[in-house]
């Protein structure tokens, strides 16, 4: 069994309230229920928008430097994720494909060491 991070990627400025239809929310809930029933879901979490993020950086013993906002400059951001335990990478890809359809989003799969 391997553990996989299944990440939901969204474009900056994505607004769930305006953009994610209720049918998608129901499909995501159903997918979560099935993942639990099949015993593959270890953890799941949706994240607040990047404007609520803070970055913390060490400052050579001077105390941390905390700045508002995300530390990433990219066209997409991490919107939420699942940690799944799957027997094969092909199983992880199958769950990611279903997550992509339910979330109407690009999904990234990364195995844990």
Buried (B, 14 or more C-beta within 10 A) or exposed (E): EEBBBBBBBBEBEBEEEEEBEEEBEEBBEEBBEEBEEEEBBEEBEEBEBBEEBEEEEEEEEEEEEEEEEBEEEEEBBBBBBBBBBBEEEEBBBEBBEBBBEBBBBBBBBEEEE
